[in-house]
Amino acid sequence: MERLWFITNPDSGSATQAKCDALEAVFAERGLHLAGRTAFPNEPIPKADALDAADVDTVVLFAGDGTINAALCALADWEGAFLILPGGTMNLLAKALHDDADPAAIVHAAHQASRRVAMNFVEAGPHRAFVGLILGPAAHWGRAREAARAGRVARTWNAIRNAWRRSFGRGIGVRGVAEMRDRYQAVFVAPAPDGLRVDAIDARDWSAIAELGWNWLTGDWIAARAVTHRHASRLEPVGTRPVLALFDGEPVTLESGVAITGGTTAPVFLATRSDAA
């Protein structure tokens, strides 16, 4: 970890410009060379050959889970290292690698002593989720959440009404998961060492729907009640129409019947947490 490329998202939960400047000061304090910067999404994720041409050995990501996902997918074949810093709302991937340490402390610890670890992911076609994939009507709450983050009041309420209406619909079914034959408001698929963890939310009354929507808007995807927990190695959404899905919070439309599986990256993630897998 000597030559860095710094990728941020000023619209993420806590990656303000002032905090980005403070982190660059930490890089300088540690004697790290900053070879380049990217402010996503206004600037594109650098290509692997551009990083190699600049002799970059580590990409530092200070953003939310969605931006981190976009960078990791774009650079899936790059052989350098990634340092994930908590710059969003939930920061689940950063916590898995560094626990609850703040960004500056992570940089110091990673430069002093870190190890490279592999991470599990959920995969459907060309899309990957390192934190989790969400299927079903509840995925429409994600649009309300993004509108709320952007401060667009009218769009937020329109998205909430649409999500509420869809949440009272037929729901979504999945194939390939034992004892999960009902239709659900949301199916959350997370990577696990032994395959996929599948959490299905069945919220039928108005209070459960309200709880689901509130927890979604405030960032906790599966804190709502009425959750069924299962494990699987592969599953498919049931139906004949395309399905809205969120990969680490980013919306993607999946064709019905697409195979959802798991995988593992190469050991490219710098970890400072002792038990990071």
N, C-alpha and C positions, 0 to 999 in steps of 0.2 A: 504494500500500500504506500506508493510514493508519488505516482502521477495520476491525478484525478480528473474526472469529468463530472460536473455537478449538475444534476437535473432536478428542477423544482417545479412547483405549480403554485403561483401566487393565489389561485382561487381555492386551494385546499384549506382544510380546517385551521391549521396553525402555522403554515409555511409563509409567514409574512416576509416582506422585503427586509425589514429590520433583522429578523431572525436569520435570514439567508446571509446578510452581511456579517452577522456575528459568527456564523459558522465558517465563513471564508476567513475571518480573523483567526479562528481556531486552526484552520488548515495552515495558515502562515506561521502560527505559533509552533506547530509541530514540524515545520520545515517541509510541508507537503506542497508539491507543485500543482497548481490548478491549470490544467491544459485547455479546458473549455467549459462553457456553461450553456444550459438549455432551459428556457422558461416555457414549459409545456402548458397548454396546447398551442400557444401562439407561435412557438417554434417547434419544428419536427424533432422527433427522437433521432439522435445521430446514428448513422449506420456503422456496422462493425468495422468496415474498412477505414472509416474516418477515425475511429478510436485507435485502431492499430497504427495508422499513419502518424497520429499524435503521441504514440508510445504510451497510451493510457493503460494502466494496470487495474484501476478500480473505478467503477461508476458509483457515485454517491447519489442516492435517491432520497430527497427530502420532500415528501408529498403524501397524499392520501393513498389508500389501497388501490383505487381505480387508476391513478396515474402510474403507480408502481407496476401494476399489471400491464399497462400499455407498454412500458419500457422493457419489462422482462420478456414479453411476447415478441417485441420488435428485435430484441437482442438475444433471442433464444439460442442461437448458434455461436455467439461470441464466447471466447474462452477466458476472458478476464473475470475479475471478481466484482461482486455487488455489495455495497454497504447500504442497508436500509435504515433510514432514520424516521422517527415518528413525526410526520408533518400533516396528518389528517385528523379525522374525528375519532375513529376507533383504533387505528394503528395496530391491527391484529398481527400482521406479519412482522412488524418491528418488535412487538412484544414477544413473539415466539423466538426471536433471535437475540433479543437484548433485555428481556423483562421490561421493567418500567423506567429504565434509565433515560435521562434527558439527552437530546441530540449531541450536545457538546461533550458530555461524559462518554457517550458511545464512541465518538471520534477519537478521543484520547485513549480509551481502552482498546479500540480496534488497532490503532497504530502501535500501541505498546505490546499487545499480545492478543491475537485473535486466531481463530481457526476457520477453515472453509468447510461448510457443511452443505449437504444436498437438502432439497425441500420437495415434499410431495405436492401434487397438483391434481385438479379435476380437469378433464379434457373432453370436449365435444367438437368434432371437426377440427378447424384451425384455432379454436378458442381454448384458452386455459384460465383456470381460477386457482390462485394460490391460497386465498382465504376461504372462498366458497362460492358456489353457484346456487342461484335461487330461480325456481320455476314456478309458474302458476300465476293466478290473479294478483297475489300480493306483490309480485314484481312491479306492478303498476304504481305501487306506493313509492318506488324509487324515483319516478318522475316528479312526484310531489316533493320529495325530499330535495332533489336537485334544484327545483324552482324555489323552494324555501331558502336554500343556501344562497341562491343568487339574488334574493330579496325581491322576487317577482310575485307580488301578493296575488294579483288576479290569476296568474298562471298556476300558482300554488293551489288556490281554491278550486279551480277547474280540474286540476290533476287529482285532488283529494276526492272530489265528487265522482270522477271516473273510476278511481281505485275503489272507492266504497261500493259503487254499483257492481263492479266486476267481482269484488270479494263476496257478494251475495249470490253470484252465479253458480254454475255447475262445478267449478273447481277443475283440478287437473288430476289425472291418474297416471301411474307409472307402472311399467312392467319390469320384472327382474328383482324385485325386493320382496322377501318373504313376509307374509302376513300384512301386506300393504296393498289392499285391493280397493280401498275407498277412493273417493275424489277429495282433494284437499285445496285449501286456500293458498298454501305455499308448500313447496318441497325444497328444503335446504340441503345441498349436497356438499360435504366438506371432505378434503383429502385426509386420509388416515394411513398409518403404516401398513395396515392389513387390508387395504382396499378403499372403500368409500363409507363415510358416515352419512346416513340419510335421516333427516328430521322432517317429519310431515306435520303440518299445522292444520287442524280441523276446527275452525271457529265458525259456528253456525248462528249463534245469537248475536244481537246487535252489540252487547257489551263486550263480547269476545272479539268481534270485528274492530270495535273502537280501540281495544287494548292492543290488538295486532297493529293497527295503523299508527297508534301513538308510539309504540316501541320501535316501529320501523322508522318513523320520522326522527326519533331521538337517537337512533343508531344501533339499538340492540335487536338484531335480526330474529333471534329465537327465544327471547325472554317471555313471549306470550304463553298463556296456558294452553292446554289441549295439544301437547306435542307428542308425537309417536317417534321413538328412536329405533333405528335399525341399522344394519350393516349390509353392504352388497359389494360385489366386484364390478358390476355393470348394470345399468338401467336405461330405460327408454321412456320418453313421454308418450302417453296414449292419446290417440286422436288423429284426425285427418287434416287439421289446420296447423299452420306454424305457431310456435309457442314463444312468448316473450320470456327471456331469461336475463339474469344479471350475473355477470362474471366479475367478481370483486366489486360489485356496484355499478358496473358499466353495462348498459342495455345492449342485447344482441337478440335477433330473431332466429330461432332454431326451427328447422324443419321437423315435422312430426316423425317420430320413430328414430331420430338420430341417436346413435350410441353414445352414452356418457360413461367414461371409464376413468381410471386413475393412472398416474405415472410419477416418475421421480426425475428431478433434474440432475445434472452433474454437480459436484461439490463446488459451487461458485459463490455461495453466500457467506460473508464474513459474520461470524457469531461471537458475541462476548458473553452470552449467557452459558453457564457451565453445562446445563442439561439440554441445550438446543440440539435437535436431532437433524 
